[in-house]
Amino acid sequence: MRLARVTLIWALLAAAVFVPIAAAAASPFLEWRGPVYIVAGFAGIIALGLMLVQPLLIGGYLPGLPAYRGRRVHHWIGAALVVAVVIHVGGLWFTSPPDMIDALLFVSPTPFSPFGVIAMWAIFAVAILAAFGRRMGLRTWRIAHMSLVMVIVPGSVIHGLLIEGTMETMSKLALCVLVLGATIKVMAELRVCRKRATSRAESPARQ
């Protein structure tokens, strides 16, 4: 029974991440795209898939990766997410510098651009925070990290939903809903756990 449950969880996660990638690979729009643009596009899809894995790791929902191990893997997945975003943005810059300049300056006519740019800078900020931010204290670090996550996830989801490109509509929608839902659930659970821990710490002091 346990093996079946473990297999099901990993199979569902794999489907959530790889079905949108497979659907995008079958898109007819790829016929008119160059190789650099295609790589950049798929890097963006992979980045969205990695965003689903991140909260599941922190929440300890993935079998074989309880919370304490999940945090280590979370750091590596975070690094992979940064690389995917760099490839995504770098590839788009290579194929069309004027469009990327407009996006970075928030003057692009495409409605999805500002959400993607804001999410990108927030992702880079999290990477800097992960590398150098421990000196600010654990509580402050957590608040900063979670605040940035609250920018990254909605921004990335809206960015992805507004783009009409190689991603198939339903698989993209499903992935975006899962990313948003998993993030909200884990953040809510972490908040409850911290409140309980604070209450327990304050109880002896009151006595």
N, CA and C of each residue as an Amber inpcrd file, in Angstrom:
protein
   621
   0.8190000  -1.2010000   0.0000000   0.0000000   0.0000000   0.0000000
   0.8620000   1.2640000   0.0000000   1.8880000   1.2570000   0.8410000
   2.7850000   2.4080000   0.9160000   3.4970000   2.6270000  -0.4160000
   3.9700000   1.5380000  -1.0380000   4.6650000   1.6470000  -2.3210000
   3.7440000   2.2360000  -3.3820000   2.4910000   1.8030000  -3.3770000
   1.5280000   2.3110000  -4.3540000   1.3010000   3.8130000  -4.1510000
   1.2230000   4.2400000  -2.8940000   1.0140000   5.6580000  -2.5900000
   2.2180000   6.4920000  -3.0260000   3.4250000   6.0040000  -2.7220000
   4.6540000   6.6950000  -3.1150000   4.7360000   6.8110000  -4.6340000
   4.4460000   5.7090000  -5.3150000   4.4910000   5.7010000  -6.7820000
   3.4870000   6.6780000  -7.3660000   2.2850000   6.7100000  -6.7750000
   1.2410000   7.6020000  -7.2680000   1.6330000   9.0690000  -7.1080000
   2.1920000   9.4070000  -5.9620000   2.5810000  10.8040000  -5.7150000
   3.6360000  11.2660000  -6.7130000   4.6680000  10.4440000  -6.9000000
   5.7290000  10.8180000  -7.8310000   5.2320000  10.8270000  -9.2720000
   4.3180000   9.9100000  -9.5920000   3.7580000   9.8630000 -10.9520000
   2.9240000  11.1080000 -11.2340000   2.1400000  11.5420000 -10.2420000
   1.3240000  12.7420000 -10.4130000   2.2010000  13.9880000 -10.5620000
   3.2640000  14.0490000  -9.7760000   4.1780000  15.1910000  -9.8920000
   4.8530000  15.2070000 -11.2520000   5.3070000  14.0380000 -11.6920000
   5.9530000  13.9420000 -13.0070000   4.9940000  14.3540000 -14.1220000
   3.7440000  13.9220000 -14.0020000   2.7450000  14.2800000 -15.0180000
   2.4860000  15.7820000 -15.0200000   2.3820000  16.3700000 -13.8150000
   2.1140000  17.8040000 -13.7180000   3.2240000  18.6290000 -14.3480000
   4.4600000  18.1520000 -14.2310000   5.6080000  18.9030000 -14.7500000
   5.8670000  18.5970000 -16.2220000   5.8080000  17.3180000 -16.5950000
   6.2590000  16.9270000 -17.9320000   5.1610000  16.9240000 -18.9920000
   3.8940000  16.7920000 -18.6040000   2.8270000  16.8460000 -19.6100000
   2.7920000  18.2060000 -20.3130000   2.8840000  19.3400000 -19.5670000
   2.9360000  20.6300000 -20.2700000   4.1490000  20.7600000 -21.1920000
   5.2790000  20.1790000 -20.7810000   6.4760000  20.2290000 -21.6290000
   6.2490000  19.4220000 -22.9040000   5.6810000  18.2220000 -22.7590000
   5.4100000  17.3630000 -23.9190000   4.3860000  18.0080000 -24.8460000
   3.3590000  18.6210000 -24.2560000   2.3380000  19.2880000 -25.0680000
   2.9350000  20.4620000 -25.8360000   3.8170000  21.2060000 -25.1950000
   4.4740000  22.3270000 -25.8700000   5.3840000  21.8390000 -26.9880000
   6.0200000  20.6770000 -26.7770000   6.9120000  20.1240000 -27.8060000
   6.1460000  19.7390000 -29.0650000   4.8470000  19.4790000 -28.9060000
   4.0280000  19.1050000 -30.0600000   3.3370000  20.3060000 -30.7010000
   3.6270000  21.5060000 -30.2080000   2.9580000  22.7040000 -30.7150000
   3.3750000  23.0170000 -32.1540000   2.4130000  23.3510000 -33.0060000
   2.7520000  23.7320000 -34.3920000   3.5010000  25.0550000 -34.4790000
   3.4400000  25.8680000 -33.4100000   4.1290000  27.1600000 -33.4190000
   5.6470000  27.0010000 -33.4860000   6.1450000  25.8290000 -33.0890000
   7.5950000  25.6210000 -33.0790000   8.1860000  25.6110000 -34.4830000
   7.3590000  25.3500000 -35.4910000   7.8540000  25.2930000 -36.8650000
   8.4070000  26.6370000 -37.3270000   7.9180000  27.7070000 -36.7280000
   8.3440000  29.0500000 -37.1590000   9.3250000  29.6840000 -36.1780000
   9.8260000  28.9030000 -35.2530000  10.7420000  29.4420000 -34.2450000
  12.1570000  28.9190000 -34.4580000  13.1510000  29.7500000 -34.1600000
  14.5380000  29.3300000 -34.2350000  14.9340000  28.5330000 -33.0060000
  16.0590000  27.8270000 -33.0550000  16.4760000  26.9690000 -31.9380000
  16.7030000  27.7150000 -30.6280000  17.2740000  28.9190000 -30.6950000
  17.5330000  29.6900000 -29.4650000  16.2140000  30.0940000 -28.8110000
  15.2670000  30.5310000 -29.6240000  13.9660000  30.9220000 -29.1020000
  13.2500000  29.7290000 -28.4750000  13.3640000  28.5750000 -29.1040000
  12.7230000  27.3640000 -28.5820000  13.3260000  26.9740000 -27.2370000
  14.6590000  26.9990000 -27.1490000  15.3250000  26.6800000 -25.8780000
  14.8960000  27.6620000 -24.7900000  14.8330000  28.9450000 -25.1420000
  14.4200000  29.9600000 -24.1750000  12.9930000  29.7140000 -23.6970000
  12.1240000  29.3570000 -24.6280000  10.7360000  29.0940000 -24.2650000
  10.5920000  27.9030000 -23.3390000  11.2920000  26.8270000 -23.6520000
  11.2010000  25.6290000 -22.8190000  11.8700000  25.8310000 -21.4670000
  12.8730000  26.6920000 -21.4030000  13.4650000  27.0280000 -20.1090000
  12.4320000  27.6950000 -19.2110000  11.5830000  28.5230000 -19.7990000
  10.5120000  29.1540000 -19.0380000   9.4950000  28.1390000 -18.5390000
   9.1580000  27.1560000 -19.3660000   8.2200000  26.1070000 -18.9550000
   8.8150000  25.2680000 -17.8260000  10.0820000  24.9360000 -17.9640000
  10.7720000  24.1610000 -16.9180000  10.7970000  24.9450000 -15.6090000
  11.0510000  26.2440000 -15.7000000  11.0670000  27.0870000 -14.5000000
   9.7230000  27.0400000 -13.7870000   8.6460000  27.0680000 -14.5450000
   7.3130000  26.9950000 -13.9510000   7.0980000  25.6420000 -13.2710000
   7.5910000  24.5880000 -13.9050000   7.4910000  23.2620000 -13.3000000
   8.2810000  23.1540000 -12.0080000   9.4560000  23.7690000 -11.9810000
  10.2760000  23.7520000 -10.7590000   9.5960000  24.4890000  -9.6170000
   8.7950000  25.4880000  -9.9460000   8.0740000  26.2280000  -8.9130000
   7.0310000  25.3620000  -8.2130000   6.5650000  24.3320000  -8.8870000
   5.6500000  23.3950000  -8.2340000   6.3960000  22.5090000  -7.2450000
   7.6130000  22.1300000  -7.5790000   8.3970000  21.2360000  -6.7250000
   8.8110000  21.9300000  -5.4290000   9.1150000  23.2170000  -5.5060000
   9.6710000  23.9380000  -4.3530000   8.7970000  23.8920000  -3.0910000
   7.5190000  24.2610000  -3.1620000   6.7170000  24.2020000  -1.9320000
   6.4870000  22.7810000  -1.4430000   6.4140000  21.8300000  -2.3570000
   6.2240000  20.4340000  -1.9600000   7.4250000  19.9220000  -1.1710000
   8.6080000  20.3870000  -1.5340000   9.8120000  20.0160000  -0.7940000
   9.8050000  20.6080000   0.6120000   9.4750000  21.8860000   0.7040000
   9.4540000  22.5490000   2.0030000   8.3780000  21.9580000   2.9030000
   7.2510000  21.5910000   2.3190000   6.1610000  21.0220000   3.0990000
   6.3620000  19.5670000   3.4760000   7.4010000  18.9160000   2.8930000
   7.6640000  17.5170000   3.1890000   6.6540000  16.5660000   2.5810000
   6.0600000  16.9660000   1.4440000   5.0320000  16.1470000   0.8160000
   5.5680000  15.0760000  -0.1290000   6.8430000  15.1550000  -0.4700000
   7.3970000  14.2050000  -1.4340000   8.0180000  13.0220000  -0.6950000
   7.5510000  11.8180000  -0.9610000   8.0690000  10.6260000  -0.2720000
   9.5770000  10.4750000  -0.4530000  10.2430000  10.1280000   0.6330000
  11.6920000   9.9760000   0.5950000  12.4300000  11.2740000   0.8220000
  11.6720000  12.3780000   0.8550000  12.2800000  13.6930000   1.0640000
  11.5020000  14.4350000   2.1530000  11.6370000  14.0180000   3.4000000
  10.9820000  14.7500000   4.4890000  11.5090000  16.1690000   4.5600000
  10.8720000  16.9710000   5.3810000  11.1460000  18.4120000   5.3940000
  12.6280000  18.7520000   5.5390000  13.3420000  18.0520000   6.4420000
  14.7430000  18.4190000   6.6640000  15.6110000  18.1020000   5.4610000
  15.3020000  17.0050000   4.7480000  16.0350000  16.7120000   3.5070000
  15.5120000  17.5700000   2.3650000  14.2240000  17.7980000   2.3940000
  13.6190000  18.5960000   1.3340000  14.1970000  19.9850000   1.2440000
  14.5990000  20.5420000   2.3960000  15.1810000  21.8880000   2.3790000
  16.4980000  21.9250000   1.6240000  17.2810000  20.8630000   1.7470000
  18.5440000  20.8070000   0.9970000  18.2840000  20.7420000  -0.5040000
  17.3650000  19.8470000  -0.8690000  17.0240000  19.7290000  -2.2910000
  16.3880000  21.0280000  -2.7740000  15.6310000  21.6740000  -1.8970000
  15.0010000  22.9590000  -2.2100000  16.0460000  23.9800000  -2.6650000
  17.1940000  23.9940000  -2.0190000  18.2640000  24.9260000  -2.3980000
  18.7870000  24.6170000  -3.8020000  18.9740000  23.3250000  -4.0960000
  19.4710000  22.9410000  -5.4140000  18.4360000  23.2360000  -6.5070000
  17.1750000  22.9620000  -6.2100000  16.1260000  23.2620000  -7.1810000
  16.0290000  24.7730000  -7.3890000  16.2370000  25.5220000  -6.3100000
  16.2490000  26.9760000  -6.4380000  17.3480000  27.4550000  -7.3670000
  18.5260000  26.8480000  -7.2600000  19.6290000  27.1980000  -8.1590000
  19.2740000  26.8470000  -9.6070000  18.6460000  25.6860000  -9.7870000
  18.2260000  25.2790000 -11.1330000  17.1800000  26.2330000 -11.6920000
  16.3080000  26.7230000 -10.8120000  15.2920000  27.6910000 -11.2270000
  15.9390000  28.9820000 -11.7240000  16.9500000  29.4510000 -11.0170000
  17.6640000  30.6600000 -11.4330000  18.3140000  30.4460000 -12.8000000
  18.9410000  29.2960000 -12.9830000  19.5770000  28.9860000 -14.2750000
  18.5390000  28.9610000 -15.3910000  17.3840000  28.3440000 -15.1250000
  16.3210000  28.2680000 -16.1350000  15.8360000  29.6720000 -16.5100000
  15.6930000  30.5420000 -15.5170000  15.2460000  31.9180000 -15.7910000
  16.3010000  32.6730000 -16.5940000  17.5690000  32.4890000 -16.2620000
  18.6510000  33.1470000 -17.0060000  18.6490000  32.6890000 -18.4680000
  18.4790000  31.3870000 -18.6880000  18.4200000  30.8570000 -20.0630000
  17.2020000  31.4190000 -20.7920000  16.0720000  31.4630000 -20.0790000
  14.8300000  31.9810000 -20.6670000  15.0040000  33.4330000 -21.1110000
  15.4800000  34.2540000 -20.2010000  15.6350000  35.6790000 -20.5020000
  16.7770000  35.9130000 -21.4860000  17.8970000  35.1980000 -21.2760000
  19.0380000  35.3500000 -22.1690000  18.7210000  34.9530000 -23.6000000
  17.9720000  33.8680000 -23.7640000  17.5940000  33.4330000 -25.1070000
  16.6780000  34.4250000 -25.7920000  15.7290000  34.9690000 -25.0410000
  14.8290000  35.9650000 -25.6230000  15.5760000  37.2550000 -25.9640000
  16.5630000  37.5950000 -25.1260000  17.3850000  38.7700000 -25.4280000
  18.1730000  38.5470000 -26.7180000  18.7170000  37.3650000 -26.8850000
  19.5090000  37.0380000 -28.0740000  18.6630000  37.1250000 -29.3410000
  17.4150000  36.6670000 -29.2510000  16.5620000  36.6380000 -30.4450000
  15.9350000  37.9940000 -30.7450000  15.6830000  38.7930000 -29.6890000
  15.0490000  40.0890000 -29.9260000  15.4080000  41.0830000 -28.8210000
  16.6090000  41.6900000 -28.8970000  17.0230000  42.6540000 -27.8700000
  16.0450000  43.8210000 -27.6700000  15.5010000  44.4270000 -28.7500000
  14.5780000  45.5540000 -28.5310000  13.3550000  45.1710000 -27.6810000
  12.8000000  43.9910000 -27.9370000  11.6360000  43.5540000 -27.1660000
  11.9940000  43.3650000 -25.6940000  13.1790000  42.8150000 -25.4330000
  13.5960000  42.5960000 -24.0510000  13.8820000  43.9170000 -23.3400000
  14.4570000  44.8730000 -24.0680000  14.7100000  46.1950000 -23.4710000
  13.3850000  46.8510000 -23.0860000  12.4010000  46.7610000 -23.9910000
  11.0760000  47.3200000 -23.6900000  10.4700000  46.6380000 -22.4580000
  10.6460000  45.3130000 -22.3770000  10.0970000  44.5640000 -21.2400000
  10.7640000  44.9880000 -19.9340000  12.0860000  45.1000000 -19.9560000
  12.8300000  45.4750000 -18.7490000  12.5390000  46.9060000 -18.3170000
  12.1920000  47.7590000 -19.2690000  11.8640000  49.1520000 -18.9640000
  10.3670000  49.3440000 -18.7000000   9.6200000  48.2490000 -18.7420000
   8.1740000  48.2630000 -18.5040000   7.4250000  49.1410000 -19.5070000
   7.8750000  49.1120000 -20.7460000   7.1760000  49.8500000 -21.8060000
   6.7180000  48.9130000 -22.9180000   6.7910000  47.6210000 -22.6840000
   6.3790000  46.6560000 -23.6950000   4.8560000  46.6630000 -23.8390000
   4.3650000  46.5680000 -25.0680000   2.9080000  46.5370000 -25.2700000
   2.2710000  45.2040000 -24.8730000   3.0800000  44.1730000 -24.6880000
   2.5320000  42.8580000 -24.3210000   2.1630000  42.8450000 -22.8400000
   0.9370000  42.4340000 -22.4930000   0.4860000  42.5160000 -21.0950000
   1.2010000  41.5630000 -20.1460000   1.8080000  40.4910000 -20.6950000
   2.4530000  39.5230000 -19.8140000   3.8590000  39.9450000 -19.3860000
   4.4500000  40.8890000 -20.0910000   5.8490000  41.2460000 -19.8410000
   6.1300000  41.7520000 -18.4230000   5.3650000  42.7310000 -17.9070000
   5.7140000  43.2630000 -16.5740000   5.6520000  42.2130000 -15.4720000
   4.7160000  41.2740000 -15.5680000   4.6210000  40.2230000 -14.5540000
   5.8550000  39.3240000 -14.5800000   6.3190000  39.0150000 -15.7810000
   7.5070000  38.1770000 -15.9150000   8.7570000  38.8840000 -15.4150000
   8.8790000  40.1660000 -15.7210000  10.0670000  40.9210000 -15.3000000
  10.1060000  41.0650000 -13.7800000   8.9700000  41.3730000 -13.1850000
   8.9140000  41.5060000 -11.7240000   9.2570000  40.1810000 -11.0560000
   8.6840000  39.0860000 -11.5700000   8.9800000  37.7640000 -11.0160000
  10.4590000  37.4280000 -11.1820000  11.0450000  37.7940000 -12.3160000
  12.4590000  37.5270000 -12.5620000  13.3430000  38.2150000 -11.5230000
  13.1030000  39.5030000 -11.2970000  13.9230000  40.2260000 -10.3220000
  13.7300000  39.6720000  -8.9130000  12.5150000  39.2460000  -8.6120000
  12.2590000  38.6530000  -7.2980000  12.9950000  37.3240000  -7.1430000
  13.0620000  36.5410000  -8.2080000  13.8130000  35.2780000  -8.1770000
  15.2970000  35.5420000  -7.9490000  15.8300000  36.5400000  -8.6370000
  17.2440000  36.8890000  -8.4330000  17.4750000  37.3870000  -7.0010000
  16.5030000  38.1140000  -6.4650000  16.6250000  38.6000000  -5.0940000
  16.6400000  37.4410000  -4.1000000  15.8160000  36.4250000  -4.3480000
  15.8120000  35.2420000  -3.4800000  17.1590000  34.5250000  -3.5490000
  17.7210000  34.4470000  -4.7530000  19.0260000  33.7990000  -4.9030000
  20.1010000  34.5350000  -4.1030000  20.0770000  35.8590000  -4.1480000
  21.0330000  36.6580000  -3.3620000  20.7830000  36.4660000  -1.8770000
  19.5120000  36.4200000  -1.5170000  19.1350000  36.2270000  -0.1140000
  19.6060000  34.8670000   0.3890000  19.4530000  33.8410000  -0.4420000
  19.8800000  32.5000000  -0.0530000  21.3930000  32.4140000   0.1160000
  22.1070000  33.1860000  -0.7040000  23.5680000  33.1290000  -0.6560000
  24.1640000  33.9720000   0.4660000  23.5660000  35.1330000   0.7160000
  24.2020000  36.0710000   1.6440000  23.2950000  36.5630000   2.7710000
  22.0400000  36.1610000   2.7580000  21.0920000  36.7860000   3.6710000
  21.0060000  36.2050000   5.0590000  21.6970000  35.1140000   5.3440000
  21.5910000  34.4980000   6.6670000  22.0780000  35.4160000   7.7930000
  22.9090000  36.3650000   7.4400000  23.4480000  37.2720000   8.4610000
  22.3690000  38.1860000   9.0480000  21.2620000  38.3330000   8.3640000
  20.2290000  39.2460000   8.8390000  19.3720000  38.6450000   9.9450000
  19.5960000  37.3780000  10.2860000  18.7840000  36.7430000  11.3150000
  17.7250000  35.8710000  10.6860000  17.4440000  34.7270000  11.3040000
  16.5490000  33.7420000  10.7070000  15.1430000  34.2890000  10.4980000
  14.6050000  34.9680000  11.5010000  13.2350000  35.4710000  11.3920000
  13.1070000  36.4980000  10.2670000  14.0440000  37.4400000  10.2180000
  14.0180000  38.4500000   9.1560000  14.2210000  37.8130000   7.7970000
  15.1120000  36.8190000   7.7570000  15.3790000  36.1200000   6.4900000
  14.1260000  35.4170000   5.9930000  13.4170000  34.7770000   6.8910000
  12.1940000  34.0680000   6.4980000  11.1270000  35.0290000   5.9880000
  10.9810000  36.1420000   6.6720000   9.9850000  37.1330000   6.2480000
  10.3220000  37.6560000   4.8500000  11.5970000  37.9660000   4.6280000
  12.0270000  38.4600000   3.3170000  11.8170000  37.4060000   2.2390000
  12.1680000  36.1730000   2.5640000  12.0430000  35.0770000   1.6070000
  10.5790000  34.8520000   1.2340000   9.7220000  34.7650000   2.2310000
   8.3100000  34.5120000   1.9670000   7.6590000  35.6890000   1.2410000
   8.0920000  36.9010000   1.5540000   7.5590000  38.0710000   0.8560000
   7.8970000  38.0260000  -0.6320000   9.1150000  37.6110000  -0.9370000
   9.5280000  37.4990000  -2.3370000   8.7870000  36.3730000  -3.0450000
   8.5510000  35.2830000  -2.3310000   7.7790000  34.1700000  -2.9100000
   6.3770000  34.6400000  -3.2790000   5.8050000  35.5100000  -2.4590000
   4.4680000  36.0400000  -2.7240000   4.4470000  36.9480000  -3.9630000
   5.6100000  37.3630000  -4.3980000   5.7240000  38.1200000  -5.6490000
   6.0080000  37.1710000  -6.8160000   6.9020000  36.2260000  -6.5850000
   7.3610000  35.3250000  -7.6500000   6.2400000  34.4590000  -8.1960000
   5.5210000  33.7960000  -7.2960000   4.5320000  32.8130000  -7.7470000
   3.3670000  33.4600000  -8.5010000   2.6750000  34.4490000  -7.9170000
   1.5980000  35.0770000  -8.6980000   2.0950000  35.7250000  -9.9860000
   3.2560000  36.3870000  -9.9130000   3.7980000  37.0190000 -11.1140000
   4.0880000  36.0210000 -12.2100000   4.6930000  34.8930000 -11.8470000
   5.0240000  33.8580000 -12.8310000   3.7670000  33.2100000 -13.3990000
   2.7950000  32.9550000 -12.5330000   1.5490000  32.3330000 -12.9840000
   0.7960000  33.2440000 -13.9460000   0.6600000  34.5170000 -13.5880000
  -0.0300000  35.4560000 -14.4790000   0.7360000  35.6100000 -15.7890000
   2.0620000  35.6980000 -15.6890000   2.9190000  35.7860000 -16.8800000
   2.6630000  34.6140000 -17.8170000   2.6470000  33.4080000 -17.2430000
   2.4350000  32.2250000 -18.0660000   1.0430000  32.1470000 -18.6630000
   0.0320000  32.5020000 -17.8720000  -1.3470000  32.4080000 -18.3570000
  -1.6410000  33.4100000 -19.4720000  -1.0060000  34.5660000 -19.4110000
  -1.2800000  35.5960000 -20.4170000  -0.5790000  35.3380000 -21.7450000
   0.4600000  34.5110000 -21.7240000   1.1870000  34.2250000 -22.9660000
   0.4040000  33.2320000 -23.8180000   0.1940000  33.5730000 -25.0530000
  -0.4280000  32.6550000 -26.0130000   0.6630000  32.1830000 -26.9530000
   1.2440000  31.0430000 -26.6200000   2.3770000  30.5460000 -27.3900000
   2.3550000  29.0430000 -27.5230000   3.5060000  28.4300000 -27.2750000
   3.6440000  27.0000000 -27.5150000   2.9640000  26.1330000 -26.4650000
   2.7500000  26.6550000 -25.2560000   2.1300000  25.8390000 -24.2110000
   0.6580000  25.5770000 -24.5240000   0.2560000  24.3160000 -24.3510000
  -1.1450000  23.9380000 -24.5490000  -1.9770000  24.5080000 -23.4050000
  -3.1630000  25.0030000 -23.7010000  -3.9340000  25.8070000 -22.7550000
  -4.2790000  25.0640000 -21.4670000  -4.8630000  23.8660000 -21.5780000
  -5.3560000  23.1740000 -20.3960000  -4.2240000  22.6820000 -19.4940000
  -3.1710000  22.1330000 -20.0940000  -2.0410000  21.6520000 -19.2860000
  -1.3370000  22.8320000 -18.6080000  -1.2690000  23.9630000 -19.3040000
  -0.6770000  25.1590000 -18.7100000  -1.5250000  25.6480000 -17.5420000
  -2.8310000  25.6880000 -17.7430000  -3.7340000  26.1310000 -16.6830000
  -3.6230000  25.2190000 -15.4700000  -3.5840000  23.9190000 -15.7090000
  -3.4810000  22.9540000 -14.6050000  -2.1910000  23.1490000 -13.8200000
  -1.0780000  23.3380000 -14.5210000   0.2010000  23.5370000 -13.8550000
   0.1970000  24.8330000 -13.0460000  -0.3470000  25.8920000 -13.6130000
  -0.3950000  27.1730000 -12.9100000  -1.2480000  27.0810000 -11.6520000
  -2.3830000  26.4000000 -11.7430000  -3.2550000  26.2300000 -10.5760000
  -2.5490000  25.4210000  -9.4980000  -1.8420000  24.3750000  -9.9040000
  -1.1100000  23.5490000  -8.9390000   0.0080000  24.3310000  -8.2590000
   0.7360000  25.1190000  -9.0270000   1.8140000  25.9400000  -8.4500000
   1.2470000  26.9060000  -7.4220000   0.1830000  27.5930000  -7.7920000
  -0.4260000  28.5700000  -6.8920000  -1.0180000  27.8880000  -5.6640000
  -1.7390000  26.7790000  -5.8820000  -2.3760000  26.0700000  -4.7770000
  -1.3740000  25.4860000  -3.8040000  -0.3190000  24.8560000  -4.3290000
   0.7030000  24.2540000  -3.4630000   1.4190000  25.3200000  -2.6450000
   1.7030000  26.4430000  -3.2640000   2.3940000  27.5220000  -2.5550000
   1.5340000  28.0880000  -1.4360000   0.2710000  28.3450000  -1.7280000
  -0.6340000  28.8860000  -0.7100000  -0.8000000  27.9130000   0.4480000
  -0.9730000  26.6370000   0.1310000  -1.1670000  25.6240000   1.1740000
   0.0400000  25.5360000   2.1020000   1.2180000  25.4510000   1.5260000
   2.4260000  25.2980000   2.3400000   2.6990000  26.5600000   3.1540000
   2.5030000  27.7250000   2.5540000   2.7230000  28.9710000   3.2910000
   1.7490000  29.0850000   4.4620000   0.5000000  28.6750000   4.2520000
  -0.4800000  28.7150000   5.3340000  -0.0950000  27.7540000   6.4480000
   0.3640000  26.5590000   6.0830000   0.7640000  25.5720000   7.0890000
   1.9830000  26.0430000   7.8830000   2.9410000  26.6460000   7.1980000
   4.1210000  27.1630000   7.8840000   3.7500000  28.2810000   8.8540000
   2.8120000  29.1020000   8.4570000   2.3810000  30.1970000   9.3340000
   1.7230000  29.6440000  10.5940000   0.8830000  28.6140000  10.4310000
   0.2290000  27.9990000  11.5790000   1.2600000  27.3680000  12.5130000
   2.2260000  26.6590000  11.9200000   3.2710000  26.0100000  12.7350000
   4.0770000  27.0300000  13.5250000   4.3910000  28.1630000  12.9110000
   5.1770000  29.1860000  13.6030000   4.3820000  29.8460000  14.7180000
   3.0760000  30.0180000  14.4840000   2.2320000  30.5950000  15.5340000
   2.1710000  29.6540000  16.7370000   2.0490000  28.3570000  16.4590000
   2.0170000  27.3880000  17.5480000   3.3350000  27.3670000  18.3080000
   4.4320000  27.4300000  17.5630000   5.7530000  27.4300000  18.2090000
   5.9340000  28.6760000  19.0720000   5.4420000  29.8100000  18.5880000
   5.5380000  31.0510000  19.3620000   4.6990000  30.9710000  20.6300000
   3.5050000  30.3820000  20.4890000   2.6190000  30.2450000  21.6490000
   3.2310000  29.3440000  22.7120000   3.8550000  28.2460000  22.2780000
   4.5010000  27.3410000  23.2240000   5.6760000  28.0000000  23.9240000
   6.4170000  28.8250000  23.1720000   7.5720000  29.5080000  23.7590000
   7.1370000  30.5630000  24.7690000   5.9700000  31.1780000  24.5250000
   5.4880000  32.2240000  25.4190000   4.7960000  31.6640000  26.6640000
   4.2730000  30.4360000  26.5630000   3.5240000  29.8410000  27.6850000
   4.3580000  29.7040000  28.9540000   5.5820000  29.1460000  28.9080000
   6.3920000  29.0500000  30.1370000   6.6950000  30.4210000  30.7400000
   6.8780000  31.4250000  29.8740000   7.1970000  32.7610000  30.3680000
   6.0160000  33.3420000  31.1520000   4.8000000  33.0260000  30.7100000
   3.6220000  33.5310000  31.3980000   3.4400000  32.8400000  32.7490000
   3.8330000  31.5810000  32.7950000   3.7080000  30.8280000  34.0360000
   4.7370000  31.3320000  35.0630000
